[in-house]
């Protein structure tokens, strides 16, 4: 095993049938140790693993890596290509690994009769024996019993390269991972700590963002109402300072309007309305509009 590294630089990826990108401008570095890759079904978890191991190429950006990278799929239909070699090895490392995972000597010959858990132990055993710099595991504990799960977790803890782990097993993610990449297409966020710690932090961030949206929505409603009030007041003032409705003989009324124009009082309501329109225009910049579009209050307007 060499000193490997794995870095995504502005990586974007999508499939032909998708109308929006699965990943967009993702830049993230994967350190040594296990990194969980979490997200809803279809969020791109397996895609991340395949990009990380060179099985897929990004549509834009680049995946920079150094060292050998292996991808371990969910399915266990086929006999791992190097299983027979592992079974024949007699060095200490191979024997310890075979013992730790309880891999039988005859497993190649009777692959068809092995349980899924036995096949998975053999599959992952081969991957660990090959000692890649980067190892991507896709749902390693799905459909296996408690004994097989314990054996796998113990073996995976010994891996000292860069590991990427996709699993619905929260306890597995919490026990192995030092950070987790949370996917929400087309965005992805790397958070330190276990899966549970990352989910807790995500919930706090979402609560804070929701509060900001609520405040922004309330501000928009308040400013809009004030702008309408001032515009209405300005229209009333416009009508009052117009001489068109006065009789030709109403000298007092005409004098009052002339005095208001000279002193500037006739335009006060209009200026206040203009100031409020300017405030509303300033407030309605693109980021604020985006916030409000995501809130229920905007939709009610």
Residue, then its C-alpha position, 0 to 999 in steps of 0.5 A: x500500500x502506497x501513500x494514496x490520496x483522493x480529491x474531487x475538483x469541481x466534479x459534475x455528473x449526471x445520467x442521460x435520463x436525468x433533467x438535473x445534475x446528480x452532482x454539480x461542482x463538487x470539490x472535496x478531499x477524502x482523508x485516510x480512514x473511513x468516510x461515510x457517503x449518505x443520502x436518499x435512494x437515487x442521491x448518487x451514493x454509488x456514483x460517488x464510489x464509482x467516480x472515486x475508483x475510476x469506474x465512471x468519469x466526471x462530465x466536468x471537473x476531475x477526480x485526482x487520485x494516487x494509488x490503487x483503487x478498488x470498488x466492492x459492489x453489493x452483489x456477490x454473484x461471481x466468485x472474486x477473481x483473486x479468492x483462489x490466490x488468497x486461499x492458497x496463500x500461507x503468509x501470516x497476513x493472509x492467514x490472519x485475514x482468513x481466520x478473522x473472516x472465517x473464510x473456508x478453504x473450499x469456498x471457491x468450489x462450493x460458491x453456489x451453496x454459500x450464504x450471502x454473508x459468507x460470499x460477502x466475507x470472502x469478497x471483502x476479504x479479497x479486497x482487504x488482502x489486496x491492500x488498495x490505497x482506496x477502497x469503496x464499499x457499497x452496502x457491505x452488511x446488507x442481508x447478512x447475519x449478526x455474526x458475519x456483520x461483527x466479523x466484517x466490522x472487525x476486519x474493516x477497522x484494520x484497513x488503514x487506507x482511504x475508505x468510502x462506505x455506503x450503507x443503510x446501517x447507521x451503527x456501522x457508519x457510526x462505528x467506522x466513520x470519522x466524517x460523512x459526505x451527505x448528498x442532496x442533489x446536486x449539492x453535497x456537504x462533508x461533515x466531520x464526525x460520525x453519521x449521527x453527529x453529521x445528521x444532528x448538525x444538518x438538522x441544526x443548519x436546516x432549522x437555522x435556514x428555516x428561521x432565516x426564510x421565515x424572517x425574510x418572508x415576514x420582512x417582505x410582507x411588512x415592507x410590501x404592506x408599508x409600500x402599498x400604504x404610502x403609495x395610497x397616501x401619495x395618490x390622495x395627496x396628488x388629488x388634494x394638490x390638484x386645482x382641476x377640481x376647484x371652482x375658478x372662484x375658490x381663491x382660498x383653495x388655490x392659495x393653499x395648494x400654491x403654498x404647499x407647493x412652495x414649501x414642499x409639503x405637497x410632495x412629502x407623501x410622494x417622496x415617502x412612497x418613493x423611499x419605501x419603493x427604493x427600500x423594497x427594490x434594494x431588499x428584493x435582490x436575487x439571494x433574498x428572492x431565492x429565500x422567499x421563493x422557498x417559503x410559504x409566505x411568498x406563495x400566499x402573496 
